[in-house]
């Protein structure tokens, strides 16, 4: 296992943000859409923080995983597993399919792609000046 401290710090900040959103935000945009946008970035930063896998591989894997979870929601997976009364299962796996969620996951992945391919090289150049 290879640790990458900057990614782990970002993951920790995003985890705290996600928990704060879940606990304190009850609206129709930030919690459902913003949370899904951020969760892709959180998963990406976590995997990059604890593995040596390349950015594109991790990004595709995280995005496919997110799509899989959403597809399982379409299949009512939580109920099929008999976990409909288990709150943590309902929160982690979700309970209903939404195309908006798929769009939010995709937007989160595009954000990561832009940061990794466009902004990160600019920051590296800036630091060498």
N, CA and C atoms as a LAMMPS dump frame, in Angstrom:
ITEM: TIMESTEP
0
ITEM: NUMBER OF ATOMS
387
ITEM: BOX BOUNDS ff ff ff
-5.0000000000000000e+02 5.0000000000000000e+02
-5.0000000000000000e+02 5.0000000000000000e+02
-5.0000000000000000e+02 5.0000000000000000e+02
ITEM: ATOMS id mol type element x y z
1 1 1 N 0.846 -1.171 0
2 1 2 C 0 0 0
3 1 3 C 0.896 1.24 0
4 2 1 N 0.565 2.164 -0.847
5 2 2 C 1.342 3.394 -0.98
6 2 3 C 0.461 4.568 -0.545
7 3 1 N 0.939 5.345 0.431
8 3 2 C 0.161 6.476 0.931
9 3 3 C 0.59 7.771 0.251
10 4 1 N -0.404 8.588 -0.075
11 4 2 C -0.167 9.883 -0.686
12 4 3 C -0.875 10.92 0.186
13 5 1 N -0.097 11.609 1.007
14 5 2 C -0.638 12.507 2.025
15 5 3 C -1.564 13.598 1.48
16 6 1 N -1.211 14.304 0.397
17 6 2 C -2.132 15.347 -0.099
18 6 3 C -3.518 14.812 -0.464
19 7 1 N -3.572 13.644 -1.101
20 7 2 C -4.87 13.063 -1.447
21 7 3 C -5.643 12.666 -0.19
22 8 1 N -4.941 12.133 0.809
23 8 2 C -5.605 11.739 2.049
24 8 3 C -6.148 12.949 2.804
25 9 1 N -5.435 14.059 2.745
26 9 2 C -5.924 15.284 3.38
27 9 3 C -7.194 15.775 2.681
28 10 1 N -7.176 15.759 1.356
29 10 2 C -8.372 16.152 0.591
30 10 3 C -9.527 15.209 0.929
31 11 1 N -9.242 13.912 1.002
32 11 2 C -10.289 12.938 1.324
33 11 3 C -10.877 13.206 2.707
34 12 1 N -10.045 13.505 3.669
35 12 2 C -10.52 13.786 5.025
36 12 3 C -11.395 15.039 5.055
37 13 1 N -10.961 16.08 4.364
38 13 2 C -11.751 17.316 4.296
39 13 3 C -13.106 17.042 3.646
40 14 1 N -13.104 16.262 2.572
41 14 2 C -14.362 15.941 1.885
42 14 3 C -15.255 15.05 2.737
43 15 1 N -14.661 14.12 3.477
44 15 2 C -15.452 13.271 4.366
45 15 3 C -16.138 14.121 5.437
46 16 1 N -15.408 15.032 6.033
47 16 2 C -15.991 15.927 7.038
48 16 3 C -17.096 16.776 6.417
49 17 1 N -16.856 17.251 5.197
50 17 2 C -17.87 18.04 4.485
51 17 3 C -19.122 17.215 4.222
52 18 1 N -18.95 15.985 3.772
53 18 2 C -20.097 15.105 3.498
54 18 3 C -20.888 14.823 4.772
55 19 1 N -20.188 14.584 5.869
56 19 2 C -20.868 14.339 7.142
57 19 3 C -21.635 15.58 7.576
58 20 1 N -21.024 16.755 7.43
59 20 2 C -21.703 18.01 7.789
60 20 3 C -22.947 18.225 6.935
61 21 1 N -22.838 17.941 5.655
62 21 2 C -24.002 18.07 4.766
63 21 3 C -25.107 17.127 5.224
64 22 1 N -24.742 15.878 5.519
65 22 2 C -25.744 14.893 5.943
66 22 3 C -26.423 15.287 7.252
67 23 1 N -25.654 15.882 8.163
68 23 2 C -26.196 16.214 9.479
69 23 3 C -26.943 17.541 9.532
70 24 1 N -26.479 18.521 8.744
71 24 2 C -26.976 19.88 8.938
72 24 3 C -27.686 20.515 7.745
73 25 1 N -27.659 19.87 6.596
74 25 2 C -28.281 20.462 5.413
75 25 3 C -29.484 19.623 5.013
76 26 1 N -30.608 20.276 4.865
77 26 2 C -31.829 19.593 4.452
78 26 3 C -32.497 20.439 3.379
79 27 1 N -31.974 20.341 2.179
80 27 2 C -32.513 21.13 1.074
81 27 3 C -32.672 20.244 -0.147
82 28 1 N -32.987 20.843 -1.26
83 28 2 C -33.217 20.061 -2.48
84 28 3 C -32.063 20.173 -3.483
85 29 1 N -30.954 20.802 -3.089
86 29 2 C -29.829 20.901 -4.009
87 29 3 C -28.511 20.423 -3.389
88 30 1 N -28.066 21.083 -2.337
89 30 2 C -26.746 20.778 -1.772
90 30 3 C -26.672 19.335 -1.289
91 31 1 N -27.647 18.918 -0.509
92 31 2 C -27.578 17.566 0.045
93 31 3 C -27.675 16.494 -1.04
94 32 1 N -28.68 16.507 -1.889
95 32 2 C -28.762 15.411 -2.862
96 32 3 C -27.789 15.532 -4.027
97 33 1 N -27.648 16.703 -4.599
98 33 2 C -26.823 16.846 -5.803
99 33 3 C -25.373 17.149 -5.432
100 34 1 N -25.172 18.115 -4.555
101 34 2 C -23.816 18.447 -4.12
102 34 3 C -23.132 17.279 -3.435
103 35 1 N -23.886 16.552 -2.619
104 35 2 C -23.327 15.386 -1.951
105 35 3 C -22.871 14.319 -2.94
106 36 1 N -23.657 14.076 -3.981
107 36 2 C -23.282 13.088 -4.999
108 36 3 C -22.086 13.567 -5.824
109 37 1 N -22.038 14.85 -6.106
110 37 2 C -20.89 15.433 -6.805
111 37 3 C -19.616 15.219 -5.983
112 38 1 N -19.707 15.539 -4.683
113 38 2 C -18.534 15.441 -3.807
114 38 3 C -18.125 14.009 -3.5
115 39 1 N -19.084 13.087 -3.464
116 39 2 C -18.74 11.714 -3.089
117 39 3 C -17.808 11.068 -4.112
118 40 1 N -17.965 11.405 -5.374
119 40 2 C -17.053 10.877 -6.398
120 40 3 C -15.642 11.401 -6.15
121 41 1 N -15.534 12.663 -5.816
122 41 2 C -14.221 13.256 -5.544
123 41 3 C -13.631 12.648 -4.274
124 42 1 N -14.471 12.444 -3.265
125 42 2 C -14.036 11.802 -2.021
126 42 3 C -13.495 10.399 -2.284
127 43 1 N -14.236 9.594 -3.019
128 43 2 C -13.782 8.235 -3.325
129 43 3 C -12.492 8.253 -4.138
130 44 1 N -12.416 9.148 -5.098
131 44 2 C -11.209 9.274 -5.923
132 44 3 C -10.006 9.63 -5.047
133 45 1 N -10.156 10.644 -4.206
134 45 2 C -9.047 11.084 -3.356
135 45 3 C -8.634 9.982 -2.378
136 46 1 N -9.604 9.241 -1.868
137 46 2 C -9.296 8.153 -0.943
138 46 3 C -8.486 7.057 -1.63
139 47 1 N -8.946 6.631 -2.793
140 47 2 C -8.221 5.565 -3.512
141 47 3 C -6.839 6.046 -3.925
142 48 1 N -6.739 7.261 -4.416
143 48 2 C -5.417 7.798 -4.792
144 48 3 C -4.526 7.951 -3.556
145 49 1 N -5.135 8.206 -2.414
146 49 2 C -4.375 8.391 -1.189
147 49 3 C -3.803 7.112 -0.603
148 50 1 N -4.396 5.976 -0.965
149 50 2 C -3.942 4.714 -0.376
150 50 3 C -3.443 3.699 -1.401
151 51 1 N -3.309 4.12 -2.65
152 51 2 C -2.85 3.169 -3.671
153 51 3 C -1.875 3.849 -4.623
154 52 1 N -1.248 3.046 -5.396
155 52 2 C -0.333 3.564 -6.406
156 52 3 C -0.941 3.583 -7.799
157 53 1 N -2.253 3.357 -7.889
158 53 2 C -2.92 3.343 -9.184
159 53 3 C -2.907 4.729 -9.812
160 54 1 N -2.896 4.775 -11.121
161 54 2 C -2.885 6.035 -11.847
162 54 3 C -4.213 6.766 -11.779
163 55 1 N -4.148 8.061 -12.036
164 55 2 C -5.329 8.903 -11.878
165 55 3 C -6.48 8.491 -12.801
166 56 1 N -6.186 8.174 -14.054
167 56 2 C -7.266 7.838 -14.984
168 56 3 C -7.923 6.519 -14.598
169 57 1 N -7.127 5.531 -14.214
170 57 2 C -7.68 4.234 -13.796
171 57 3 C -8.58 4.39 -12.58
172 58 1 N -8.126 5.147 -11.609
173 58 2 C -8.919 5.364 -10.399
174 58 3 C -10.2 6.114 -10.734
175 59 1 N -10.101 7.13 -11.567
176 59 2 C -11.272 7.92 -11.922
177 59 3 C -12.328 7.063 -12.615
178 60 1 N -11.921 6.261 -13.572
179 60 2 C -12.869 5.378 -14.27
180 60 3 C -13.465 4.369 -13.292
181 61 1 N -12.633 3.793 -12.436
182 61 2 C -13.124 2.829 -11.454
183 61 3 C -14.138 3.432 -10.497
184 62 1 N -13.854 4.628 -9.994
185 62 2 C -14.768 5.301 -9.07
186 62 3 C -16.074 5.65 -9.778
187 63 1 N -15.984 6.126 -10.994
188 63 2 C -17.192 6.491 -11.731
189 63 3 C -18.049 5.249 -12.015
190 64 1 N -17.426 4.162 -12.436
191 64 2 C -18.174 2.924 -12.676
192 64 3 C -18.792 2.393 -11.384
193 65 1 N -18.047 2.485 -10.289
194 65 2 C -18.587 2.072 -8.991
195 65 3 C -19.815 2.909 -8.627
196 66 1 N -19.739 4.212 -8.846
197 66 2 C -20.868 5.098 -8.55
198 66 3 C -22.077 4.74 -9.397
199 67 1 N -21.833 4.484 -10.674
200 67 2 C -22.929 4.069 -11.553
201 67 3 C -23.521 2.739 -11.092
202 68 1 N -22.676 1.811 -10.65
203 68 2 C -23.151 0.518 -10.171
204 68 3 C -24.07 0.694 -8.967
205 69 1 N -23.661 1.524 -8.02
206 69 2 C -24.495 1.768 -6.838
207 69 3 C -25.842 2.352 -7.262
208 70 1 N -25.82 3.267 -8.204
209 70 2 C -27.076 3.871 -8.672
210 70 3 C -27.945 2.826 -9.375
211 71 1 N -27.334 1.945 -10.166
212 71 2 C -28.082 0.877 -10.831
213 71 3 C -28.693 -0.071 -9.794
214 72 1 N -27.947 -0.368 -8.733
215 72 2 C -28.483 -1.21 -7.665
216 72 3 C -29.678 -0.546 -6.986
217 73 1 N -29.667 0.772 -6.928
218 73 2 C -30.828 1.488 -6.399
219 73 3 C -32.033 1.271 -7.305
220 74 1 N -31.792 1.274 -8.605
221 74 2 C -32.862 1.018 -9.566
222 74 3 C -33.481 -0.365 -9.323
223 75 1 N -32.625 -1.322 -8.941
224 75 2 C -33.087 -2.688 -8.676
225 75 3 C -33.646 -2.867 -7.263
226 76 1 N -33.7 -1.779 -6.477
227 76 2 C -34.191 -1.81 -5.101
228 76 3 C -33.395 -2.815 -4.267
229 77 1 N -32.08 -2.714 -4.411
230 77 2 C -31.145 -3.666 -3.816
231 77 3 C -31.233 -3.728 -2.302
232 78 1 N -31.407 -2.589 -1.647
233 78 2 C -31.479 -2.561 -0.185
234 78 3 C -32.65 -3.414 0.306
235 79 1 N -33.792 -3.282 -0.333
236 79 2 C -34.959 -4.074 0.04
237 79 3 C -34.735 -5.546 -0.282
238 80 1 N -34.155 -5.837 -1.423
239 80 2 C -33.897 -7.233 -1.804
240 80 3 C -32.946 -7.922 -0.828
241 81 1 N -32.048 -7.143 -0.221
242 81 2 C -31.139 -7.697 0.784
243 81 3 C -31.795 -7.789 2.163
244 82 1 N -32.997 -7.208 2.299
245 82 2 C -33.685 -7.202 3.581
246 82 3 C -33.134 -6.155 4.534
247 83 1 N -32.517 -5.102 3.982
248 83 2 C -31.88 -4.071 4.808
249 83 3 C -32.645 -2.752 4.811
250 84 1 N -33.91 -2.791 4.412
251 84 2 C -34.669 -1.548 4.303
252 84 3 C -34.846 -0.839 5.644
253 85 1 N -34.697 -1.56 6.753
254 85 2 C -34.828 -0.94 8.077
255 85 3 C -33.476 -0.582 8.697
256 86 1 N -32.395 -0.809 7.956
257 86 2 C -31.05 -0.509 8.453
258 86 3 C -30.633 0.839 7.87
259 87 1 N -30.626 1.867 8.729
260 87 2 C -30.396 3.237 8.273
261 87 3 C -29.063 3.408 7.543
262 88 1 N -27.994 2.822 8.067
263 88 2 C -26.682 2.988 7.435
264 88 3 C -26.68 2.369 6.033
265 89 1 N -27.36 1.261 5.835
266 89 2 C -27.456 0.647 4.506
267 89 3 C -28.226 1.552 3.559
268 90 1 N -29.282 2.166 4.077
269 90 2 C -30.08 3.077 3.254
270 90 3 C -29.275 4.311 2.849
271 91 1 N -28.43 4.796 3.763
272 91 2 C -27.627 5.985 3.47
273 91 3 C -26.501 5.64 2.494
274 92 1 N -25.776 4.564 2.766
275 92 2 C -24.609 4.209 1.95
276 92 3 C -25.02 3.704 0.571
277 93 1 N -26.001 2.812 0.514
278 93 2 C -26.404 2.23 -0.764
279 93 3 C -27.491 3.02 -1.475
280 94 1 N -28.201 3.846 -0.732
281 94 2 C -29.274 4.63 -1.336
282 94 3 C -30.525 3.789 -1.509
283 95 1 N -31.622 4.471 -1.815
284 95 2 C -32.897 3.766 -1.884
285 95 3 C -33.693 4.005 -3.165
286 96 1 N -33.291 4.987 -3.966
287 96 2 C -34.032 5.191 -5.209
288 96 3 C -33.099 5.695 -6.309
289 97 1 N -33.394 5.26 -7.503
290 97 2 C -32.613 5.636 -8.676
291 97 3 C -32.976 7.049 -9.133
292 98 1 N -31.955 7.786 -9.573
293 98 2 C -32.198 9.128 -10.105
294 98 3 C -31.159 9.447 -11.18
295 99 1 N -31.647 9.888 -12.322
296 99 2 C -30.726 10.315 -13.382
297 99 3 C -29.926 11.537 -12.954
298 100 1 N -30.502 12.36 -12.096
299 100 2 C -29.79 13.533 -11.578
300 100 3 C -28.542 13.083 -10.82
301 101 1 N -28.656 11.99 -10.067
302 101 2 C -27.496 11.457 -9.353
303 101 3 C -26.406 11.034 -10.334
304 102 1 N -26.792 10.383 -11.409
305 102 2 C -25.831 9.946 -12.431
306 102 3 C -25.123 11.165 -13.022
307 103 1 N -25.873 12.213 -13.268
308 103 2 C -25.281 13.448 -13.795
309 103 3 C -24.327 14.065 -12.771
310 104 1 N -24.722 14.054 -11.496
311 104 2 C -23.855 14.611 -10.44
312 104 3 C -22.558 13.806 -10.328
313 105 1 N -22.648 12.476 -10.403
314 105 2 C -21.438 11.645 -10.371
315 105 3 C -20.533 11.981 -11.553
316 106 1 N -21.133 12.116 -12.717
317 106 2 C -20.363 12.424 -13.924
318 106 3 C -19.713 13.799 -13.81
319 107 1 N -20.445 14.764 -13.293
320 107 2 C -19.883 16.111 -13.106
321 107 3 C -18.717 16.078 -12.122
322 108 1 N -18.841 15.305 -11.057
323 108 2 C -17.749 15.157 -10.102
324 108 3 C -16.517 14.557 -10.758
325 109 1 N -16.73 13.556 -11.589
326 109 2 C -15.614 12.929 -12.308
327 109 3 C -14.981 13.899 -13.301
328 110 1 N -15.785 14.678 -13.99
329 110 2 C -15.246 15.681 -14.916
330 110 3 C -14.445 16.74 -14.17
331 111 1 N -14.915 17.116 -12.983
332 111 2 C -14.177 18.071 -12.151
333 111 3 C -12.802 17.505 -11.809
334 112 1 N -12.756 16.249 -11.379
335 112 2 C -11.478 15.602 -11.059
336 112 3 C -10.58 15.575 -12.288
337 113 1 N -11.145 15.227 -13.427
338 113 2 C -10.365 15.168 -14.672
339 113 3 C -9.757 16.532 -14.998
340 114 1 N -10.538 17.578 -14.857
341 114 2 C -10.037 18.932 -15.128
342 114 3 C -8.933 19.305 -14.135
343 115 1 N -9.161 19.023 -12.869
344 115 2 C -8.15 19.356 -11.859
345 115 3 C -6.853 18.594 -12.129
346 116 1 N -6.973 17.308 -12.411
347 116 2 C -5.781 16.483 -12.607
348 116 3 C -5.039 16.801 -13.906
349 117 1 N -5.761 17.15 -14.947
350 117 2 C -5.098 17.367 -16.241
351 117 3 C -4.76 18.816 -16.542
352 118 1 N -5.518 19.735 -15.998
353 118 2 C -5.314 21.154 -16.326
354 118 3 C -4.732 21.957 -15.154
355 119 1 N -5.345 21.839 -13.993
356 119 2 C -4.934 22.68 -12.87
357 119 3 C -3.692 22.157 -12.154
358 120 1 N -3.605 20.853 -11.965
359 120 2 C -2.46 20.296 -11.247
360 120 3 C -1.136 20.62 -11.941
361 121 1 N -1.032 20.497 -13.275
362 121 2 C 0.217 20.907 -13.941
363 121 3 C 0.519 22.396 -13.779
364 122 1 N -0.518 23.232 -13.767
365 122 2 C -0.303 24.669 -13.574
366 122 3 C 0.242 24.959 -12.183
367 123 1 N -0.279 24.275 -11.183
368 123 2 C 0.188 24.452 -9.81
369 123 3 C 1.638 23.994 -9.709
370 124 1 N 1.962 22.875 -10.331
371 124 2 C 3.348 22.372 -10.316
372 124 3 C 4.296 23.381 -10.945
373 125 1 N 3.913 23.981 -12.067
374 125 2 C 4.741 24.998 -12.715
375 125 3 C 4.891 26.228 -11.834
376 126 1 N 3.779 26.643 -11.189
377 126 2 C 3.805 27.804 -10.318
378 126 3 C 4.782 27.59 -9.153
379 127 1 N 4.8 26.39 -8.601
380 127 2 C 5.672 26.087 -7.464
381 127 3 C 7.141 26.074 -7.825
382 128 1 N 7.46 25.926 -9.11
383 128 2 C 8.866 25.898 -9.518
384 128 3 C 9.406 27.3 -9.844
385 129 1 N 8.537 28.28 -9.881
386 129 2 C 8.97 29.646 -10.202
387 129 3 C 9.698 30.274 -9.042
